[in-house]
């Protein structure tokens, strides 16, 4: 791993133009790690292009560098770098079959990015935490703006320092980033607490359809729901954060209808229940405690297949998984 870190640093030093991208439906770690690395490289004199196929959600537009993010561009001869993205297909319109990348920096245990250099550390709670560790080694400064982006990513993926993969090092990292200029109370509010009026109304649809049977909790969101309340994103507006806090459930699932006819599935599990392997078997990925996938089919078809497979995880309680057909 030290050799990979050194090689990535060499590539950054030699490159004049660098193309940075992260995944569709970007969360705080995707946007935080993207803008942190982009700003750090920009401050070092590099020509940077930051890309997100879905753009930046309104609640993260306070981050420095977020206004520079574009949705599409020809990378040309630029160094191609992805952050917090476990699979090229997760880049959306930025990826076509056969694309390869120069560098992938990620913390998903399910990472299969087609990159020359893969810096994947699944023991880290966020990709932003990986960057915080290596930016100084690459000769890149953690300015107050960079620290703010990094801490946003860490807060987002640890749900405010409370996920099961938390370590004393993560708390020390939070303190370090505060010392570098990040405002933890403000970022906590912006990242985890505040929600738009449209998002709150959107939650209402999901909460009204909530079901829980034998410690498996699930609900549904539709494209019509988003249209009715005017919610601009394609995600669940962090409704999963509410579902994962409900007592009496070991695994929570959200089925989110997309405009292209696909169904986005999101899982969140309690410690001891691994949903990442199921997500991978369905073409997705993620972490043992938080994963996702996207399937084609009607809501009823997808829901029946996914719930049947997820029930096996809840019943087994040891992470054993069905095969790709959900059997």
Residue, then its C-alpha position, 0 to 999 in steps of 0.5 A: x500500500x505504501x508503494x501505491x501511495x507513493x505512485x499516486x503522489x508521483x502521478x499528481x506531481x507530474x500531471x498538469x491537468x487532472x480530471x476528478x469524479x465521484x458517484x451518482x446520487x452523491x452523498x457528503x463523502x463523495x462531495x467532500x472528498x471530491x472537493x477536498x482533493x480538487x481544492x488541494x491540487x488546485x492550490x498546488x497549481x494543477x488544472x482541475x476539473x471536478x465532475x458529478x454526473x448528478x451535480x451537487x445537491x443543494x445542502x452541500x453547495x456551501x462547500x468551497x469548490x462545489x460551484x466548480x463541479x460540472x456534470x460532463x466534460x471530455x477528459x482528453x489527456x487529463x489524469x483520470x481520478x475517482x474518489x469514493x466510487x466502487x464501480x465505474x458504472x456508479x459514475x453514471x454518464x461519465x462512464x462507458x464500458x471499457x473506460x479505465x482510470x489512472x487512480x481510484x481512492x476509495x473505502x468501499x470493501x466492494x471496490x472493483x474500479x478499473x483503475x491502474x492504481x487502486x488505493x482502497x482502505x475499507x477499514x477507514x470510515x470515509x474516503x475523506x479520512x483516507x485523503x486526510x491521511x495522505x494529502x500531506x504525504x503528497x505535498x498537498x496542504x490541508x487549508x481551512x476550506x480543504x479541512x471543511x470538505x474533509x470533515x463534511x465527508x467524515x461526518x456524513x459517512x459516520x453519521x456524526x461519529x456514531x457508526x460501528x466502524x468508529x475508532x479513536x483515530x476517527x475522533x482524533x482526525x475530527x479534532x485535527x480537522x477542527x484545528x485546521x479550520x473546520x467548524x464541527x458544530x456548523x458542519x454537523x448541523x448542515x450535514x445531518x440535521x437541517x433538511x429542506x421543506x421539500x425533503x421533509x414532505x418527501x419523507x412523509x410518503x416513505x413514512x406513511x408506507x413503512x412496514x416492519x415484519x420479523x425485524x425487517x423494515x422497508x418502505x417505498x418512494x416513487x417518482x410521483x412522490x418527488x414530483x408532487x413535493x418538488x424534491x429535486x434529487x433522485x435519492x431518499x433525502x436521507x430518510x434512511x437515517x430515520x429508518x435506521x434509528x427505528x427500534x425493533x429492526x435489524x435491516x432497513x430497506x428503501x425502494x426508490x423508483x427512478x425516472x428511467x424505470x429502474x428501482x434504487x435499493x438502499x440497505x442499512x443494517x445493525x452490527x452483525x448483519x452484512x448487506x454488502x454481499x447481497x448488494x454485490x450479487x445484485x450488481x451494486x456494492x457498499x459496506x457491510x452496514x450500508x449498501x445499495x444496488x439498482x434493478x430493472x423491473x416493476x416495484x412489485x417485482x423488485x420488492x418481492x425479490x429483494x425482500x426475500x433475499x434480505x429476509x435470509x440475512x435477517x434470519x441467519x444473522x451471520x452475513x450468509x448470502x443467497x446466490x445472484x438469483x436470490x435463492 
